[in-house]
Amino acid sequence: MKQSEMEKIFYDGIAPGEMCNPKKKEYWDTLKLYNVLEQEFRALLTPEQIQMLDDFKEYRGKMATLENEEHFVQGIALGIRMTSEAFVMGQCEVDT
C-alpha cells in the first residue's frame, strides 16, 4: 500500500520514543495501576482467556495507532490551513 506524505511523516518521520512520551505524573501513575490490575486479572484467567485478552490488546493497540495517525493528519492539515489563512490575510493587509 502506498503511503501518503502525511503517513510517511507519521510513521517514518517520528522516532517511536517521541510518539508517546507523556510528561504528566498522572499518566505514569495510571500506567502503573493499569499494569498491576492487568497482572491481577491475568491470574484469574484460563490460558484461552489470556489469549483472547492478548488478541484484544493487540487489536486495540492497532486501533489506537490508526486513530492517532488520523488525529496527526488532521492536526497537520489544520495547522497548514491556519498558516495559509494568516499568510493570505497578511497579504491582503499589505496589498491594501
C-alpha positions as CSV (number, residue, x, y, z in Angstrom):
1,M,0.0,0.0,0.0
2,K,1.4,3.4,-1.0
3,Q,1.7,5.8,1.9
4,S,0.6,9.4,1.7
5,E,3.2,12.1,2.6
6,M,1.4,12.6,5.9
7,E,1.6,8.8,6.7
8,K,5.3,8.9,5.8
9,I,5.8,11.7,8.3
10,F,3.7,10.0,11.0
11,Y,5.4,6.5,10.6
12,D,8.9,7.3,9.4
13,G,9.5,10.9,10.5
14,I,8.8,10.4,14.2
15,A,11.0,8.2,16.3
16,P,8.9,5.7,18.3
17,G,10.2,7.2,21.6
18,E,8.8,10.6,20.5
19,M,5.4,9.2,19.6
20,C,4.1,8.9,23.1
21,N,6.3,10.1,25.9
22,P,3.9,11.9,28.3
23,K,5.4,14.1,30.9
24,K,2.5,14.1,33.3
25,K,2.8,12.2,36.5
26,E,-0.8,11.2,36.2
27,Y,0.0,9.2,33.0
28,W,2.8,7.2,34.7
29,D,0.7,6.6,37.8
30,T,-2.2,5.4,35.6
31,L,0.1,3.2,33.6
32,K,1.5,1.6,36.8
33,L,-2.0,0.9,38.1
34,Y,-3.1,-0.5,34.7
35,N,-0.1,-2.9,34.7
36,V,-0.9,-4.1,38.3
37,L,-4.6,-4.6,37.5
38,E,-3.8,-6.5,34.3
39,Q,-1.5,-8.9,36.1
40,E,-4.1,-9.5,38.8
41,F,-6.7,-10.0,36.1
42,R,-4.5,-12.4,34.1
43,A,-4.0,-14.5,37.3
44,L,-7.8,-15.3,37.2
45,L,-8.0,-16.3,33.6
46,T,-7.7,-19.6,31.8
47,P,-5.0,-19.9,29.0
48,E,-7.7,-19.5,26.4
49,Q,-9.0,-16.3,28.1
50,I,-5.4,-15.0,28.3
51,Q,-5.0,-15.5,24.6
52,M,-8.3,-13.7,24.0
53,L,-7.1,-10.8,26.2
54,D,-3.8,-10.6,24.3
55,D,-5.7,-10.6,21.0
56,F,-8.0,-7.8,22.3
57,K,-5.0,-5.8,23.4
58,E,-3.3,-6.2,20.0
59,Y,-6.3,-5.1,18.1
60,R,-6.9,-2.2,20.5
61,G,-3.3,-1.1,20.0
62,K,-3.7,-1.2,16.2
63,M,-6.9,0.8,16.5
64,A,-5.2,3.4,18.7
65,T,-2.4,3.7,16.2
66,L,-4.9,4.3,13.4
67,E,-6.8,6.8,15.4
68,N,-3.5,8.6,16.4
69,E,-2.5,8.7,12.7
70,E,-5.8,10.3,11.7
71,H,-5.5,12.9,14.5
72,F,-2.0,13.6,13.4
73,V,-3.0,14.1,9.8
74,Q,-6.0,16.3,10.8
75,G,-3.8,18.4,13.1
76,I,-1.2,19.0,10.4
77,A,-3.9,19.9,8.0
78,L,-5.4,22.3,10.4
79,G,-2.0,23.9,11.0
80,I,-1.4,24.3,7.3
81,R,-4.9,25.9,6.8
82,M,-4.3,28.3,9.7
83,T,-0.9,29.2,8.4
84,S,-2.1,29.8,4.9
85,E,-5.0,31.8,6.2
86,A,-2.7,34.0,8.2
87,F,-0.4,34.4,5.2
88,V,-3.3,35.3,2.9
89,M,-4.8,37.7,5.4
90,G,-1.4,39.3,5.9
91,Q,-1.0,39.6,2.1
92,C,-4.4,41.3,1.9
93,E,-3.4,43.9,4.5
94,V,-0.1,44.6,2.7
95,D,-1.9,44.9,-0.7
96,T,-4.5,47.5,0.6
